[in-house]
Amino acid sequence: MTMPYLQFNDITKTFGNLDVISPPFSLTIPHHQFMVFLGPSGCGKTTLMRMVGGLETASTGMIALQGEAIGEPDSRRGMVFQSYSSFPWLTVEENVAFGMRFRHDLTKTEKRDRAQHYLELVGLSNFAASYPNRISGGMRQRVAIARTLAAGSEILLMDEPFGALDAQRREQLQVELRRIQKEERKTIIFVTHDVEEAVYLADRIIVFSQRPASILEDIDVTAQIGDDRLLELRESPEFLKLRSSVLHTVRAALGSTQ
Ligand SMILES: Nc1ncnc2c1ncn2[C@@H]1O[C@H](COP(=O)(O)OP(=O)(O)OP(=O)(O)O)[C@@H](O)[C@H]1O
């Protein structure tokens, strides 16, 4: 039997008197899966993600990565949040290189090559020497993604990373992220409120109930719309059908009838 890659084993979480994850939450995420967590505000998605990152501990239960309990944050698990705080006194390339500061296995030249490779991947080669306050919010988000990839994280934990972007940049980054995830074979947990974004990006969507969070639905997106996410797919009948059914599930989670 193969070892599960990332496994939530009977997790519960309480903050004081507040039950955030309950009943015990269990989920297995295979290697290289693009997983999207979708659910009402405040239901506990971020808390679950922070647990994978090692920033929060479960009240009961365990999260295991390849059979080993998750502990302190390390560079295997990289986090990208909605608002990225870059260092204004470092260039774009230096900000990306900063993600590799603990990679003592890499020489200075290798770090530089890697930084350039990932900047190219996110389409920012021409801005390597720019300073963060001279580029747009969307570009800064790409810097954050490049930095996390350059660090060599095999799991990307992304908490509404595109939330603050305008629709056009958001769509562009969705396309790029999906491409990078497939090319680099990353495992991603991506939190969003946006159903369209969820369906476009995900191999699989977990829809959460209101707090305390439990799984309302586990949707195999790839089985329904395939692996190849061309932009045109968003207008296809199968995409629209799935989007509408996910929307209904999310509305049901909020307790409204329509
Ligand atoms: N450190 C903490 N101490 C006390 N309560 C907390 C703490 N962290 C989170 N909570 C509470 O736990 C609940 C779940 O929060 P969480 O951020 O995980 O939700 P979420 O589903 O990610 O919400 P959103 O989509 O709005 O970001 C919220 O009610 C929040 O106020």
The ligand as an SDF file (V2000), in Angstrom:
LIG
                    3D

 31 33  0  0  0  0  0  0  0  0999 V2000
   -6.0500   32.6910   17.0270 N   0  0  0  0  0  0  0  0  0  0  0  0
   -7.3770   32.7150   17.1170 C   0  0  0  0  0  0  0  0  0  0  0  0
   -7.9860   32.9340   18.3070 N   0  0  0  0  0  0  0  0  0  0  0  0
   -9.3350   32.9270   18.4010 C   0  0  0  0  0  0  0  0  0  0  0  0
  -10.1840   32.7080   17.3850 N   0  0  0  0  0  0  0  0  0  0  0  0
   -9.6320   32.4850   16.1760 C   0  0  0  0  0  0  0  0  0  0  0  0
   -8.2140   32.4680   15.9850 C   0  0  0  0  0  0  0  0  0  0  0  0
   -7.9690   32.1980   14.6810 N   0  0  0  0  0  0  0  0  0  0  0  0
   -9.1730   32.0700   14.0850 C   0  0  0  0  0  0  0  0  0  0  0  0
  -10.1670   32.2270   14.9930 N   0  0  0  0  0  0  0  0  0  0  0  0
  -11.6150   32.1240   14.7130 C   0  0  0  0  0  0  0  0  0  0  0  0
  -11.8270   30.8720   14.0940 O   0  0  0  0  0  0  0  0  0  0  0  0
  -12.8440   30.9720   13.1080 C   0  0  0  0  0  0  0  0  0  0  0  0
  -12.3110   30.4220   11.7970 C   0  0  0  0  0  0  0  0  0  0  0  0
  -11.3520   31.3120   11.2770 O   0  0  0  0  0  0  0  0  0  0  0  0
  -10.6320   31.0680    9.8710 P   0  0  0  0  0  0  0  0  0  0  0  0
   -9.7840   32.2550    9.6440 O   0  0  0  0  0  0  0  0  0  0  0  0
  -10.0080   29.7360    9.8750 O   0  0  0  0  0  0  0  0  0  0  0  0
  -11.8670   31.0630    8.8710 O   0  0  0  0  0  0  0  0  0  0  0  0
  -11.9160   31.1060    7.2870 P   0  0  0  0  0  0  0  0  0  0  0  0
  -12.8440   30.0300    6.8810 O   0  0  0  0  0  0  0  0  0  0  0  0
  -10.5570   31.0680    6.7400 O   0  0  0  0  0  0  0  0  0  0  0  0
  -12.5630   32.5130    7.0380 O   0  0  0  0  0  0  0  0  0  0  0  0
  -12.3210   33.5670    5.8720 P   0  0  0  0  0  0  0  0  0  0  0  0
  -12.7640   32.8980    4.6340 O   0  0  0  0  0  0  0  0  0  0  0  0
  -13.1850   34.7200    6.2670 O   0  0  0  0  0  0  0  0  0  0  0  0
  -10.8690   33.9100    5.8840 O   0  0  0  0  0  0  0  0  0  0  0  0
  -13.2460   32.4340   13.0450 C   0  0  0  0  0  0  0  0  0  0  0  0
  -14.4260   32.6030   13.7890 O   0  0  0  0  0  0  0  0  0  0  0  0
  -12.0890   33.1460   13.6900 C   0  0  0  0  0  0  0  0  0  0  0  0
  -12.5210   34.3310   14.3320 O   0  0  0  0  0  0  0  0  0  0  0  0
  1  2  1  0
  2  3  1  0
  2  7  2  0
  3  4  2  0
  4  5  1  0
  5  6  2  0
  6  7  1  0
  6 10  1  0
  7  8  1  0
  8  9  2  0
  9 10  1  0
 10 11  1  0
 11 12  1  0
 11 30  1  0
 12 13  1  0
 13 14  1  0
 13 28  1  0
 14 15  1  0
 15 16  1  0
 16 17  2  0
 16 18  1  0
 16 19  1  0
 19 20  1  0
 20 21  2  0
 20 22  1  0
 20 23  1  0
 23 24  1  0
 24 25  2  0
 24 26  1  0
 24 27  1  0
 28 29  1  0
 28 30  1  0
 30 31  1  0
M  END
$$$$
